Structures are given as C-alpha cells and as structure tokens.
Amino acid sequence: MVKIRLMRTGSKKKPFYRIVATDSRSPRDGKFLEILGFYDPRKKPHVLEVNIDKVKNWFNNGAKPTNRIEKLLSKLM
C-alpha cells in the first residue's frame, strides 16, 4: 500500500520534514516514490509547502495519509 507520510531530514535537534509518497513497508527515511512537499516545524509560524495537485493524484490512485499528514493537509484544503 502507498502511504503519504513525513520523511525526516535535517541534523540532530533541527528537524526538517519532506512529505513523500512511499510504500508502507519501507523505513521512515528510506526509499520513496515522489516528493510532494516539505514541512518546517522550527520556523514561527510553521512552514508547510505542498503540491496539492500531486497529493490529489496520489489520493485518487489509492494512497492513504498518516494521521499527522491528515492534520497538516486539513489546514490547506
């Protein structure tokens, strides 16, 4: 199953996340299918940049979002 989830990048104690479409069996920071956007929780206000067209395309193809992604995307849609 394809999931839309966060992939952590950045250094220690300075998180930065990419929003990616990935197989549910791959590790959190492992192989992904496509980068859909990014999320920076360290900035005030938090920065969330997402390509909505790509996300909708993945939803139409059967991808499921994680709980955190659902909360973040609900602010945009």
N, C-alpha and C positions, 0 to 999 in steps of 0.2 A: 504494500500500500504506500502511496505517496503522501507525505506529510509536509505541511508548511510550518517551519519552526525556526528558532533562533540558533545561529552558529556563533559562538563566542570567538572574538579576535581581540587584539589589544594585549597590553602587557599586564603583569601582575598588579592587582588592585586598581587597574584602569580599564574596566570592561568596555568593549565596543562590540555590537552585535550586527551580524548580517542576517537578513531574512531570506531564507533559502527554501527551495523545494527539494526534498530529498526522500530517498527510500527510508521507510520507518525502521529498517534493520541496520542501517549504517550508524556509526557513532556520531555523537553531537557535533564534533568538529571534523568529521570525516568527509567522504565523497558526497557531492551534491549534484543535482541536475541543473539548477539555474538559480542565479542570484536575483531576488525580487526587490530588494531594498536594504535599508540599514536602520538601526536604532542606536542612538547615543544617550544613555541614561545619565551621563555625567554633566551634561550641559543643563543650564536652567534658563528657560523651560526645556524639557527633553526634546531631542530632535528625532523625528520619525519621518523617513523618506521612503515611500513605497510606490512602485509602478502598479497602479490599480488594474490596468488592462491585463498585465501578465498574471496577477493574482486571480482575477476573474476567470481567465483562461484555464488556470490550473484547477480552480473550483469546478468549472464545467467538465473537466476531464476526470473528476473524482477525487481530487486531493482533499485531505482533511487538515484543518488547522489545529495547532496545540492550544491549550487554554490561554496561555499568555498572548499568543498571536491573535486569538479571538478578541481579547480585551483591547489590544493595541489597534486592531483594524476597526473595531466598533467606534473608535474616536474619529476615524477618517470617513467611514461610509455612512 
